[in-house]
Amino acid sequence: MAATAVPTTPDGRYIVVRGRLWRKANPHLSEIERTRLVKRLMEARRDVAKAKRIKDADLEKAAHAAVDEAKHALGERGPVWWDGGAPDFNRHMARTTPYADWFAALGDDADGPT
């Protein structure tokens, strides 16, 4: 099955999933560093799932912290990775941000994958 492309804002800062903006990883990371961090993120997500399966609250809390740490290192959370002082609209609905006109122009493709 082919992966469905997700809409990316014209400035390259966000993708859109179900109408919500999600900050992309810092494009200034080296490919090696990005790959390492994504691997760490995926391991942490698997640990969250495992902790939930075995109902281990302490393990789940630690796994969520590891996810958060990886996302910060990737630039998906925490301080923005771009210059110029533009505000962060991470997790905002695209239609309520300065990207609203761009988002509306996408039409049926606006919501990205479900």
N, C-alpha and C positions, 0 to 999 in steps of 0.2 A: 504494500500500500504506500503510495507516495505521500510525503508530508505536505500539508496544506500551508502555503505561504501566509504569514500573518502580516497585516498592514503595519508599516513602520512610518512614524511621523516624518515629514520632510526634513527635519533637522537631525534625524537619526537617533533621537534620545529615547524614544518609547516604541513599544509594540502595542497593538490593541487586541485585547481578548475580551469577547462579549461586551464590547463598548467601553471597557476600562483600560486606561493607560498603565503600562507596566514599564518601569525603567529598564533599559537595556544595559548590558555589561559595558564597562569602560572600554572603548575601542582602542585606547592607548596601551592596554595590557599586551604583553608579548603573547604570541600564540601558545608558547610553552606554559607561561604562567596562567593564561586563561584555561587551558586544557587541565592543568593541575587543579585549579580552583573548581572547575565544573565537576571533575571527578570527586573532589572532596564534598561538594554540594550533593551529588547523587548518592554518595555513601551515607551522608547524614540523613537524607530523605528516606533511604532504606532503613536506617536505624529508627527513625520515627515510626515507620510502618511496623517494624518488628516490635518495638516497645508497646505499641497499641495492641498488637496481636496477643502479646503475652501479659498485657495489662500491668506494665511496670512503669509507674508514674515517674520515678526518679530517672530511669533510662530515657523516658520520653522527654522529660524536661531538658536533660543533657543533649539529646539529639536535636531538639528544637533550637537550643543555643548554638549548636554546631551549624545548623542550617543558616541561622542569622549571621553567624560569623563569616561563613562562606559568601553569603550574599553581600555583606559589607565589603569584603575583600574584592569581590567582582565589581563593585560599584553600583549594584542594583538597589542598595539601601545605604543610608548614611549620607554623608556630604556628597553633593553632586560632583560629577567628574568633568563637567564642562566649565568653561570660563565665561565671563561676561555678566554674571549675576542674575541670569534668568532663573525664575522660581522653579521649584520642583512640583510637578503635577502627578507624581507617582501615585497610583491607585485611585486617581480621580476619574470620573466618567468623562470621556472625551468630549461629549456634547456640552459640558459645563466649563470648558477650558478654552484658552485661545486657539486650540486646535479644532474647535467646533465646526467651522466652515469647511475645513479640509476633511474632517470626518464625515460630515453630511454629504460631501461630494463623492464619497466612496460608494454611496448607495447600498446595494445589497451585499457588497463585499466588506462593509464597514465593521461588522462584528467579529471578523476573524473566525478561527475554528471554535467549535463548541466542546 
